[in-house]
Structures are given as C-alpha cells and as structure tokens.
Amino acid sequence: MSKNAALKQRTAYLSIFSNTTLVLLKLAVGIFVGAVSLISEALHSGVDLIAALIAFWAVRKSVTPPDLEHDYGHGKYENLSAAVEAVLIVGAALGIVYEAVSKFQESAVPEFLGYGIAIMVISIVINFFVSHRLIVVAKKTGSQALEADGLHLRADIWTSVGVLTGLVLMQVTGWAWLDPVIAIFVAGIIFRAGWRMIVDSTMQLTDASLPEDEEARIRKIIESVPEVKGCHCLRTRRSGSYKLLDVHVLFDGNMHLSQVHAICDELEQLIRREFGTFDIMIHPEPAGYHDVETKVSLYEESQGSVPSGTKV
C-alpha cells in the first residue's frame, strides 16, 4: 500500500471515530433534554457517520489497482460515494423539517439545557480539528471522498454554532418556539450542502472536464518544450483522486520516432510533477499533416459521422 493510500485510510478512521462519538453523545443528551434541535444535530452527525463509513469504503476501493474489468482503476468509487452521501444529507434535512414542524405545538422550554449547551461546545471543538485534518489530507492526496467528508464536518460546525446560540437564547428568554426554528435552520444548511454535493458529484460521474485554468496550465506545460510545435484536442476528466487526459501533440514530421517518444515521456513527467497522479495518453502528429482536429470532430468521428464532401 502506498503512503498516500495509508494516510487516507488513517484519516478516514479518525472521521469514523469522531462521528460515532458525537452521534452517541448528541442523541443521548437530546433525548434526555427533549430538544428537537439537539436530536436534529444528532441525526446530522449520524448522516456524517454514514458518510464517513462510505468515504472509508470508497477510499479503500479507489486505491485498488486496475483489473480486467476496470482498465482505468477504481477511482470512480470515490465519486459514487460522494453522490450517495449527498442524497443521504438531503434526506436527513427533509426529515428534520418534518419533525421540527410538529414541535411548534409545544410551549414548554426543555429542561437541563445546560447539558445541551455543553455537548454543542464539545462538538464544535472536535469537528473543527477533524474537518481541518480531513481537508488537509484530501488536498495532499487528491481524495474527493475525504474532501466531501471534511466539508460535511465543516458545515456541521456552523450548524452546531447555530444550535448552541439557540439553546442559550432559549435558556435566557424561555421562548420554546426557538427549538423547532433552530432545527429548521439546521435543516436548511444541511440541504444546501447536500445539494451542492449532488451537483459536484454528478459532474464528476458524467466525466466533466477539469477546470479551464488547469487545462490552460497543461497546454502551457506542453508548449513549453522546444520540440513541440503545438497541441490540440486536449481532453480531461477525473476518476476520484485520479486525473486522466489525452491530447494530440504536434512535432516536426522529420523527427525520429524514438526522439518523439522520449519527448512524450518528458511531457508526462512535467505534467505529473505539476498536478500529481495523472493517466496521460499523448497522440503524436506531424505538424501540418492534416487539418487541426477538435474535440467535436473527434466525437463525431467516434459516432461514425462522415465529413461532408468525403467519398465513401
């Protein structure tokens, strides 16, 4: 197992442990106090726990080497896990709203709110350090699953702050209606985070290109090599923490094949040095050999389309 893979697994274990602890504490205190806002927070942490478990499974699965059925590896499992987490988050948000609406009929302020305030302070501190660790490791290893998990916990910090503020106000003012209002507030934040994740994971699962600035940097790297006469048809996508690209690179038609091959190897090393893990396929072409191809023309060719004016 590589160092990055081991680091990702250790970090996923940390998230599982912290979320399990917080779920048990929040649920126990929420039931004891009788505050729907605390119970909603326990459900939120429960979703994060499920997300952490899915992320752990995805991290372990995604580092599996390519096999006969997956020539490009198993990185998409990370994207798939992010999509599942997003659906769970949205579902939890809707469930919290349903429970909170029924609580508007109650007029009594829950007792022992001090216990709830204490557990929210503990939750904020734990999630701050764990989310920071998750995001740092995600950036270092390029893990979308760990990044998604870290962003969940970071969102949980703000919902915890909202719940903490509401509990303090309830204790000071005696306004019972604050309890369901806080719960709905939490649900809104959870839903927003879940919806963003649905959009992002959908883009990844449908092979969206890398950001334009990253593609521009790749072109700059390719064209910085003196022997390269240009490039076109640069296509990119992601598979979990794994990036893939293919590109047509133009060379002097008189160059020897071995020299062209050596330059292609150099280009691969330069790109990986800049971006990390990258599956690269370079299609070398003699400059001026034919009209410049585009992504659209390649797609049409793959679909069996024949350019107008061509004899068949």
C-alpha positions as CSV (number, residue, x, y, z in Angstrom):
1,M,0.0,0.0,0.0
2,S,1.3,3.5,-0.9
3,K,2.0,6.2,1.7
4,N,-0.9,8.3,0.3
5,A,-3.3,5.3,0.5
6,A,-2.3,4.5,4.1
7,L,-2.7,8.2,5.0
8,K,-6.2,8.4,3.5
9,Q,-7.3,5.2,5.4
10,R,-5.9,6.5,8.7
11,T,-7.7,9.8,8.2
12,A,-11.0,8.1,7.3
13,Y,-10.7,6.1,10.6
14,L,-10.3,9.4,12.5
15,S,-13.6,10.7,10.9
16,I,-15.4,7.5,11.8
17,F,-14.3,7.6,15.4
18,S,-15.2,11.2,15.9
19,N,-18.6,11.0,14.3
20,T,-19.5,7.9,16.2
21,T,-18.6,9.6,19.5
22,L,-20.7,12.7,18.6
23,V,-23.7,10.8,17.4
24,L,-23.9,8.9,20.7
25,L,-23.4,12.0,22.9
26,K,-25.8,14.2,21.0
27,L,-28.5,11.6,20.8
28,A,-28.3,10.7,24.5
29,V,-28.3,14.3,25.6
30,G,-31.0,15.3,23.0
31,I,-33.4,12.5,24.3
32,F,-32.6,13.4,27.9
33,V,-33.2,17.1,27.4
34,G,-36.1,16.6,25.0
35,A,-34.9,19.3,22.5
36,V,-35.7,18.6,18.8
37,S,-32.8,20.9,17.8
38,L,-30.3,18.6,19.6
39,I,-31.9,15.5,18.2
40,S,-31.7,17.0,14.7
41,E,-28.0,17.7,15.4
42,A,-27.6,14.0,16.3
43,L,-29.2,13.0,13.1
44,H,-26.9,15.4,11.2
45,S,-23.9,13.7,12.9
46,G,-25.5,10.3,12.1
47,V,-25.5,11.2,8.4
48,D,-21.9,12.4,8.7
49,L,-21.1,9.0,10.3
50,I,-22.7,7.1,7.4
51,A,-20.8,9.5,5.0
52,A,-17.5,8.7,6.8
53,L,-18.2,5.0,6.5
54,I,-18.9,5.3,2.9
55,A,-15.8,7.5,2.4
56,F,-13.7,4.9,4.1
57,W,-15.1,2.2,1.9
58,A,-14.6,4.4,-1.2
59,V,-11.0,5.2,-0.2
60,R,-10.1,1.6,0.2
61,K,-11.8,0.6,-3.0
62,S,-10.5,3.5,-5.1
63,V,-6.8,2.6,-4.5
64,T,-7.3,-0.9,-5.9
65,P,-5.1,-1.3,-8.9
66,P,-6.7,-1.7,-12.4
67,D,-8.0,-5.1,-13.2
68,L,-9.6,-6.9,-16.2
69,E,-12.9,-5.2,-15.6
70,H,-11.6,-1.7,-14.7
71,D,-8.7,-0.8,-17.0
72,Y,-8.6,2.8,-15.6
73,G,-8.7,1.8,-12.0
74,H,-11.4,2.2,-9.4
75,G,-11.3,5.9,-8.7
76,K,-15.0,6.5,-9.7
77,Y,-15.9,4.7,-6.4
78,E,-14.9,8.0,-4.6
79,N,-17.2,10.0,-6.9
80,L,-20.0,7.5,-6.3
81,S,-19.6,7.7,-2.6
82,A,-19.9,11.5,-2.7
83,A,-23.2,11.2,-4.6
84,V,-24.6,8.7,-2.1
85,E,-23.5,11.0,0.8
86,A,-25.3,13.9,-0.9
87,V,-28.6,12.0,-1.2
88,L,-28.4,11.0,2.5
89,I,-27.8,14.6,3.5
90,V,-30.8,15.9,1.6
91,G,-33.0,13.1,3.0
92,A,-31.9,14.0,6.6
93,A,-32.6,17.6,6.0
94,L,-36.2,16.9,4.9
95,G,-36.7,14.5,7.9
96,I,-35.6,17.2,10.3
97,V,-38.0,19.8,8.9
98,Y,-40.9,17.2,9.3
99,E,-40.0,16.7,13.0
100,A,-39.5,20.4,13.7
101,V,-42.9,21.4,12.3
102,S,-44.7,19.1,14.7
103,K,-42.8,20.7,17.6
104,F,-44.3,24.1,17.0
105,Q,-47.4,23.0,19.0
106,E,-45.3,22.6,22.2
107,S,-45.0,25.7,24.6
108,A,-42.7,24.3,27.3
109,V,-38.9,25.0,27.2
110,P,-36.9,21.8,27.5
111,E,-35.2,21.3,30.9
112,F,-31.5,20.8,31.6
113,L,-30.5,22.9,28.6
114,G,-27.0,23.3,30.1
115,Y,-26.2,19.7,29.1
116,G,-27.1,20.5,25.6
117,I,-25.0,23.7,25.5
118,A,-22.0,21.7,26.8
119,I,-22.3,19.0,24.2
120,M,-22.6,21.6,21.4
121,V,-19.3,23.2,22.6
122,I,-17.6,19.9,22.6
123,S,-19.0,19.1,19.1
124,I,-17.7,22.4,17.7
125,V,-14.2,21.8,19.0
126,I,-14.0,18.2,17.8
127,N,-15.4,18.9,14.3
128,F,-13.0,21.9,13.9
129,F,-9.9,19.8,14.3
130,V,-11.2,16.7,12.5
131,S,-12.5,18.7,9.5
132,H,-9.3,20.6,9.2
133,R,-7.3,17.3,9.2
134,L,-9.6,15.7,6.6
135,I,-9.4,18.7,4.2
136,V,-5.6,18.9,4.5
137,V,-5.2,15.2,3.8
138,A,-7.7,15.4,0.9
139,K,-5.7,18.2,-0.8
140,K,-2.5,16.3,-0.3
141,T,-3.8,13.0,-1.7
142,G,-6.4,14.4,-4.1
143,S,-9.2,12.4,-2.4
144,Q,-12.7,13.6,-3.3
145,A,-14.2,11.3,-0.7
146,L,-12.2,12.7,2.2
147,E,-12.8,16.3,0.9
148,A,-16.5,15.7,0.9
149,D,-16.4,14.2,4.4
150,G,-14.3,17.2,5.6
151,L,-16.7,19.7,4.1
152,H,-19.6,17.9,5.8
153,L,-17.9,18.3,9.2
154,R,-17.1,22.0,8.4
155,A,-20.7,22.6,7.7
156,D,-21.6,20.8,10.9
157,I,-19.5,23.4,12.8
158,W,-21.8,26.2,11.7
159,T,-24.9,24.3,12.4
160,S,-23.6,23.5,15.8
161,V,-22.9,27.2,16.4
162,G,-26.5,28.0,15.4
163,V,-27.9,25.3,17.7
164,L,-25.6,26.5,20.5
165,T,-26.8,30.1,20.1
166,G,-30.4,29.0,20.0
167,L,-30.1,26.9,23.2
168,V,-28.5,29.8,25.0
169,L,-31.3,32.1,23.9
170,M,-34.0,29.6,24.9
171,Q,-32.5,29.3,28.4
172,V,-32.3,33.1,28.8
173,T,-35.7,34.1,27.2
174,G,-37.8,31.0,27.8
175,W,-39.0,31.1,24.1
176,A,-40.0,27.5,23.3
177,W,-40.6,28.2,19.6
178,L,-36.8,28.7,19.2
179,D,-36.3,24.9,19.4
180,P,-38.1,24.0,16.1
181,V,-36.9,27.1,14.4
182,I,-33.3,26.1,15.2
183,A,-34.0,22.7,13.8
184,I,-35.3,24.1,10.6
185,F,-32.3,26.4,10.4
186,V,-30.0,23.3,10.7
187,A,-32.0,21.5,8.0
188,G,-31.6,24.4,5.6
189,I,-27.8,24.4,6.0
190,I,-27.7,20.6,5.6
191,F,-29.9,20.7,2.5
192,R,-27.7,23.4,0.9
193,A,-24.6,21.4,1.5
194,G,-26.2,18.2,0.2
195,W,-27.5,19.9,-3.0
196,R,-24.1,21.3,-3.8
197,M,-22.6,17.8,-3.4
198,I,-25.2,16.4,-5.7
199,V,-24.2,18.9,-8.4
200,D,-20.5,18.3,-7.9
201,S,-20.7,14.5,-7.8
202,T,-22.9,14.4,-10.8
203,M,-20.4,16.5,-12.8
204,Q,-17.6,14.1,-11.8
205,L,-19.6,10.9,-12.6
206,T,-20.5,12.3,-16.0
207,D,-16.8,12.9,-16.8
208,A,-16.8,16.7,-16.6
209,S,-13.5,18.3,-17.8
210,L,-11.0,19.7,-15.3
211,P,-11.3,23.4,-14.7
212,E,-10.3,25.7,-17.6
213,D,-7.4,27.2,-15.7
214,E,-5.9,23.7,-15.1
215,E,-6.3,22.8,-18.8
216,A,-4.6,26.1,-19.7
217,R,-1.7,25.2,-17.4
218,I,-1.4,21.8,-19.1
219,R,-1.3,23.4,-22.5
220,K,1.4,25.8,-21.3
221,I,3.5,22.9,-20.0
222,I,3.2,21.0,-23.3
223,E,4.0,24.0,-25.4
224,S,7.0,25.0,-23.2
225,V,9.0,22.1,-24.7
226,P,11.0,23.5,-27.6
227,E,10.5,20.5,-29.9
228,V,6.7,20.7,-29.6
229,K,5.0,22.6,-32.5
230,G,1.6,22.8,-30.8
231,C,-1.2,20.8,-29.4
232,H,-5.0,20.3,-29.8
233,C,-7.8,18.1,-28.8
234,L,-6.9,18.3,-25.1
235,R,-9.5,16.3,-23.2
236,T,-9.5,15.8,-19.4
237,R,-11.6,14.1,-16.7
238,R,-11.4,12.9,-13.2
239,S,-11.9,9.5,-11.6
240,G,-11.8,10.1,-7.8
241,S,-8.4,11.4,-6.9
242,Y,-7.2,10.1,-10.3
243,K,-6.9,12.6,-13.3
244,L,-6.9,11.5,-16.9
245,L,-6.1,13.3,-20.1
246,D,-5.4,12.6,-23.8
247,V,-4.0,15.2,-26.2
248,H,-2.7,15.4,-29.7
249,V,0.8,16.9,-29.8
250,L,2.4,18.2,-33.0
251,F,6.1,17.5,-33.9
252,D,8.4,18.1,-36.8
253,G,7.5,15.3,-39.3
254,N,11.2,14.5,-39.8
255,M,11.9,13.7,-36.2
256,H,12.8,10.1,-35.4
257,L,10.2,8.0,-33.6
258,S,12.5,7.3,-30.7
259,Q,13.0,11.1,-30.1
260,V,9.3,11.8,-30.3
261,H,8.7,9.0,-27.7
262,A,11.4,10.5,-25.4
263,I,9.7,13.9,-25.6
264,C,6.3,12.4,-24.8
265,D,7.8,10.8,-21.7
266,E,9.2,14.1,-20.7
267,L,5.8,15.8,-21.1
268,E,4.2,13.2,-18.9
269,Q,6.8,13.7,-16.2
270,L,6.3,17.5,-16.4
271,I,2.6,17.3,-16.1
272,R,2.7,14.8,-13.2
273,R,5.3,17.0,-11.4
274,E,2.8,19.9,-11.6
275,F,-0.5,18.0,-10.9
276,G,0.4,14.7,-9.2
277,T,-1.3,11.5,-10.2
278,F,-2.3,11.6,-13.9
279,D,-3.1,9.0,-16.5
280,I,-1.8,10.6,-19.7
281,M,-2.2,9.5,-23.3
282,I,-0.4,11.5,-25.9
283,H,-1.1,11.1,-29.6
284,P,1.9,12.5,-31.6
285,E,1.3,14.0,-35.0
286,P,3.5,15.6,-37.7
287,A,2.8,19.3,-37.9
288,G,0.8,20.3,-40.9
289,Y,-0.1,16.7,-41.8
290,H,-3.9,17.4,-41.8
291,D,-6.4,20.0,-40.7
292,V,-6.5,20.7,-37.0
293,E,-8.9,18.4,-35.2
294,T,-11.2,19.4,-32.4
295,K,-13.0,17.7,-29.5
296,V,-16.2,17.9,-31.5
297,S,-14.7,16.4,-34.7
298,L,-13.2,13.5,-32.7
299,Y,-16.6,12.9,-31.1
300,E,-18.4,12.9,-34.5
301,E,-15.8,10.6,-35.9
302,S,-16.3,8.2,-33.0
303,Q,-20.0,8.2,-33.7
304,G,-19.4,7.2,-37.3
305,S,-20.1,10.6,-38.8
306,V,-18.5,11.3,-42.2
307,P,-17.3,14.8,-43.0
308,S,-19.2,16.5,-45.9
309,G,-17.6,16.1,-49.3
310,T,-15.9,12.8,-48.3
311,K,-16.3,9.9,-50.7
312,V,-17.5,6.6,-49.2
